[in-house]
């Protein structure tokens, strides 16, 4: 990950900026309207949702040390202080108490290919293990091909259908990872 980027837990002050990342990325892949997480009530208070037991949410923030520089072949770095990626986990709604869900993992276009996804996933996996989960579940869509390949590279495997009661009927790919 670029040295000017840092992963840290979400704070209450991050609510609007974290929601903005999600609301920017999801339409890029056609994930708008009912059945997608962009419509979840928690979008209004991500901090409140992920402050609950056995839940956590992380953000990647550009600290600005190399603002504007970017890597060769990459887009310029975002403005200093800007949140560029987000991800979290929580118990799977309506599911086995040993299963958590990887939730709302998104990176802005300028943050892709910089290792932020790997850093966020690592934080989520470590936190989920510490919180006693045995399995991590996720839902995504076929349009997010790079994301699905990333998850597979990190050991996630496909399962036939949805687990729990997430309400995300727009998702068509379901994966799990043994923790």
Helices and strands as residue ranges (DSSP letters): E 5-9, G 12-14, H 15-28, G 37-39, G 41-44, H 46-50, E 56-62, E 83-91, E 99-107, G 109-111, H 116-130, E 135-140, H 145-153, E 157-158, E 173-178
